[in-house]
Amino acid sequence: MKCVICKNGATKEGRTTVTFDRDGLTLVVKDVPAQVSAPIVAKIM
């Protein structure tokens, strides 16, 4: 899949962390399945 942000790179299946912040409360969800940019996957692994 082509990266929707940079329009140049490819994406791979991986995992990421999602952070939600509202009214002084922060919720962090780790290991969320996602299509991530290939250079990011290389750094994690």
C-alpha atoms as a printed R data frame, in Angstrom:
   type eleno elety resid chain resno       x      y      z
1  ATOM     1    CA   MET     A     1   0.000  0.000  0.000
2  ATOM     2    CA   LYS     A     2   1.292  3.508 -0.788
3  ATOM     3    CA   CYS     A     3   1.844  5.881  2.151
4  ATOM     4    CA   VAL     A     4  -1.077  8.333  2.397
5  ATOM     5    CA   ILE     A     5   1.081 10.934  4.168
6  ATOM     6    CA   CYS     A     6   4.195 11.231  1.978
7  ATOM     7    CA   LYS     A     7   2.692  9.642 -1.191
8  ATOM     8    CA   ASN     A     8   6.105  8.069 -1.960
9  ATOM     9    CA   GLY     A     9   6.892  5.304  0.496
10 ATOM    10    CA   ALA     A    10   5.284  1.936  0.951
11 ATOM    11    CA   THR     A    11   3.561  0.710  4.089
12 ATOM    12    CA   LYS     A    12   3.718 -2.626  5.861
13 ATOM    13    CA   GLU     A    13   1.600 -4.298  8.477
14 ATOM    14    CA   GLY     A    14   2.884 -3.436 11.916
15 ATOM    15    CA   ARG     A    15   1.876 -2.065 15.273
16 ATOM    16    CA   THR     A    16   1.802  1.449 16.706
17 ATOM    17    CA   THR     A    17   0.822  3.403 19.810
18 ATOM    18    CA   VAL     A    18  -2.246  5.670 19.722
19 ATOM    19    CA   THR     A    19  -2.657  8.534 22.196
20 ATOM    20    CA   PHE     A    20  -5.956 10.287 22.935
21 ATOM    21    CA   ASP     A    21  -6.008 13.494 25.001
22 ATOM    22    CA   ARG     A    22  -9.155 15.265 26.177
23 ATOM    23    CA   ASP     A    23 -10.002 17.516 29.122
24 ATOM    24    CA   GLY     A    24  -6.804 16.669 31.016
25 ATOM    25    CA   LEU     A    25  -7.188 12.913 30.536
26 ATOM    26    CA   THR     A    26  -4.669 11.017 28.399
27 ATOM    27    CA   LEU     A    27  -5.399  7.494 27.157
28 ATOM    28    CA   VAL     A    28  -2.526  5.537 25.605
29 ATOM    29    CA   VAL     A    29  -3.281  2.373 23.637
30 ATOM    30    CA   LYS     A    30  -0.208  0.307 22.728
31 ATOM    31    CA   ASP     A    31   0.309 -2.389 20.071
32 ATOM    32    CA   VAL     A    32  -2.523 -1.232 17.797
33 ATOM    33    CA   PRO     A    33  -2.458 -3.040 14.418
34 ATOM    34    CA   ALA     A    34  -1.748 -0.543 11.645
35 ATOM    35    CA   GLN     A    35  -0.311  0.042  8.194
36 ATOM    36    CA   VAL     A    36   2.965  1.809  9.063
37 ATOM    37    CA   SER     A    37   5.628  3.393  6.902
38 ATOM    38    CA   ALA     A    38   8.419  0.965  6.002
39 ATOM    39    CA   PRO     A    39  11.289  3.077  7.508
40 ATOM    40    CA   ILE     A    40   9.467  3.124 10.862
41 ATOM    41    CA   VAL     A    41   9.123 -0.686 10.804
42 ATOM    42    CA   ALA     A    42  12.868 -1.034 10.174
43 ATOM    43    CA   LYS     A    43  13.686  1.092 13.246
44 ATOM    44    CA   ILE     A    44  11.323 -0.849 15.552
45 ATOM    45    CA   MET     A    45  12.551 -4.278 14.516
